[in-house]
């Protein structure tokens, strides 16, 4: 007779606990979500940079691609240091969404590759800049926020350079 009431009471208790833990995890998870996003961005852009060095037609695009590869590899290492210090995990491989992007680029060569690559860099860096600014404003962990603040100017440079290249301007020499 009392068993159903006890079971119902325990079930309600369990649901309230799950909801409470979920809310606590949401605050802590925002930095982890950013770390996941930043790591995927770094790995994907470094990989696409490597591809562009082989598949691009214009030397300026190849130079830009080398800069991407170097900068995003360095950023990934800085992110790993900050995230590890914060207790967050860092993805070690490109996810399914990134692999779909890579697959699109495997079929392209020359001028077609250049245009598609630069458009992807504008779109990707625009999205990344917004996420990095959000982390700077709303992130919970000081180390992860500091990483985002330090990396933001590099992303902004990448965006501006990609826009310039799309507009036909040469790659800056510095």
C-alpha positions in Angstrom: 0.0 0.0 0.0 2.8 2.4 0.9 5.1 1.0 -1.8 3.6 3.1 -4.7 3.8 6.3 -2.7 7.4 5.6 -1.7 8.4 4.8 -5.2 6.6 7.9 -6.6 8.3 10.0 -3.9 11.7 8.6 -4.8 11.1 9.1 -8.5 10.2 12.8 -7.9 13.3 13.2 -5.8 15.5 11.6 -8.5 14.0 13.9 -11.2 14.7 17.0 -9.0 18.3 15.8 -8.5 18.8 15.3 -12.2 17.4 18.8 -13.0 19.7 20.3 -10.3 22.7 18.5 -11.6 21.9 19.5 -15.2 21.7 23.2 -14.2 25.1 23.0 -12.4 26.6 21.2 -15.4 25.3 23.8 -17.8 27.4 26.5 -16.2 30.5 24.4 -16.1 29.8 22.9 -19.6 29.9 26.3 -21.3 33.7 26.4 -21.1 33.9 22.7 -22.2 31.6 23.5 -25.1 33.8 26.4 -26.1 36.9 24.2 -25.8 35.3 21.6 -28.0 34.4 24.2 -30.6 37.8 25.9 -30.5 39.7 22.6 -30.8 37.6 21.5 -33.7 38.1 24.9 -35.4 41.8 24.7 -34.9 42.2 21.2 -36.2 39.9 21.7 -39.2 41.6 25.0 -40.2 45.1 23.6 -39.8 44.0 20.6 -41.9 42.4 22.7 -44.6 45.5 24.9 -44.6 47.6 21.8 -45.3 45.3 20.8 -48.2 45.4 24.3 -49.6 49.1 24.3 -49.8 48.8 21.4 -52.3 45.5 22.2 -54.1 45.4 26.0 -54.3 46.2 27.7 -57.6 47.4 31.1 -56.3 50.6 31.5 -54.4 48.9 34.1 -52.1 46.3 31.5 -51.1 49.1 29.0 -50.4 50.9 31.5 -48.3 47.7 32.3 -46.4 47.1 28.5 -45.9 50.6 28.1 -44.5 49.8 30.9 -42.0 46.6 29.1 -41.0 48.3 25.9 -40.5 51.0 27.4 -38.3 48.7 29.7 -36.3 46.0 27.1 -35.7 48.5 24.5 -34.7 49.9 26.9 -32.2 46.4 28.0 -31.0 45.5 24.3 -30.5 48.5 23.8 -28.3 47.7 27.0 -26.3 44.1 25.9 -26.0 45.2 22.4 -24.7 47.4 24.1 -22.0 44.5 26.4 -20.9 41.9 23.7 -21.0 44.0 21.1 -19.2 44.7 23.7 -16.4 40.9 24.3 -16.2 40.1 20.6 -16.0 38.5 20.5 -19.4 39.2 17.8 -22.0 40.4 18.6 -25.5 39.3 16.7 -28.6 42.2 14.9 -30.3 40.6 14.4 -33.7 38.4 16.1 -36.2 34.7 15.4 -35.7 32.1 14.2 -38.3 31.1 17.7 -39.3 34.7 18.7 -39.9 35.3 15.5 -41.9 32.3 16.5 -44.2 33.9 19.8 -44.8 37.2 18.1 -45.6 35.5 15.7 -48.0 34.1 18.7 -50.0 37.6 20.1 -50.4 39.2 16.8 -51.5 37.3 17.1 -54.8 38.5 20.6 -55.6 41.7 21.9 -57.3 43.0 25.2 -58.6 40.9 28.3 -58.9 37.7 26.5 -57.8 39.5 25.4 -54.6 40.8 28.9 -54.0 37.4 30.5 -54.1 35.7 27.8 -52.0 38.5 27.8 -49.5 38.5 31.5 -49.0 34.7 31.7 -48.7 34.9 28.9 -46.1 37.6 30.8 -44.2 35.5 34.0 -44.1 32.5 32.0 -42.9 34.4 29.9 -40.4 36.4 32.8 -39.0 33.3 35.0 -38.7 31.6 32.2 -36.7 34.7 31.6 -34.6 35.2 35.2 -33.7 31.6 35.4 -32.4 32.2 32.3 -30.3 35.5 33.6 -28.9 33.9 36.9 -28.0 31.1 35.1 -26.3 33.6 33.0 -24.2 35.5 36.2 -23.3 32.2 37.8 -22.1 30.5 34.8 -20.5 33.1 32.1 -19.9 33.5 30.7 -16.4 37.2 29.8 -16.3 39.8 32.5 -16.3 42.4 30.4 -18.1 40.0 29.5 -20.9 38.8 33.1 -21.2 42.4 34.3 -21.3 43.1 31.9 -24.1 40.1 33.2 -26.1 41.3 36.8 -25.5 44.8 36.0 -26.7 43.7 34.0 -29.8 41.0 36.5 -31.0 43.4 38.9 -32.8 44.8 36.0 -34.8 41.3 35.0 -35.9 40.5 38.6 -36.8 43.7 38.8 -38.9 42.8 35.5 -40.7 39.3 36.9 -41.4 40.6 40.1 -42.8 43.3 38.4 -44.9 40.7 36.0 -46.4 38.4 38.9 -47.3 41.3 40.7 -48.9 42.3 37.7 -50.9 38.7 37.2 -52.1 38.6 40.8 -53.2 41.8 40.2 -55.2 44.2 42.0 -52.9 47.7 40.4 -52.4 48.7 38.7 -49.2 50.5 41.0 -46.9 54.2 40.3 -46.7 54.5 40.5 -42.9 
